[in-house]
Amino acid sequence: MSVTNGSRIQEIAEELARSGAEVTASAVRQAMDHRESYSKIFRELEAWKKSRPAQIKAIDAPVLDDVETTLKSVMHVIWHAGAIEARAELQRLRDEAEHESVQLRRDLADSLQEVASLENDVAFHTRKLDEMSAALQKAEATLTLRETETGALRQHVSEIAQQQRTLIEKVERLASRAATAETELRNARGITTQIRDVFEEDDHPSPH
């Protein structure tokens, strides 16, 4: 007939006690190749101890040592459970960190794309500004040339006006001289006519 796990735990505890080894939950679990839980081992050890009070009293080891061993076993269980929980928490934190890392990489990629777009916009507007600056410089140069040409034209017009004034003055002087000459000519003609009339009278004396 096969024995239950509970009977097997008590048998192992009995074997450990007969061999003089310390009966602990860890020792029993190790003898069972770690195939049983600590909670069940603790329950079966308590039952085993209650079923043999005389043997327990005959054990030379103090009760304090057994309590200390039990506490060590409990601490081991607690530590083991804490380690499992810590590993689970660590894995959760790693997953969260990985998720955040992926999100950050996406955000960084989006930011880099936006920066590249802004750089393209800046380059485009820079080219436009350069083109406008070049056009403005060309317009300024054209305006300067036109101002120079206008200044030269004004100077030429001023010179022509001066020449016209000089010519008008000359014409006026010539007109004045012509008028004087005409007056003198008329006067000379009048004198000539008078002289001719005198000579004619001398050639034809009037009868008395």
Order of alpha helices (4+ residues) and beta strands (2+ residues): alpha-alpha-alpha-alpha-alpha
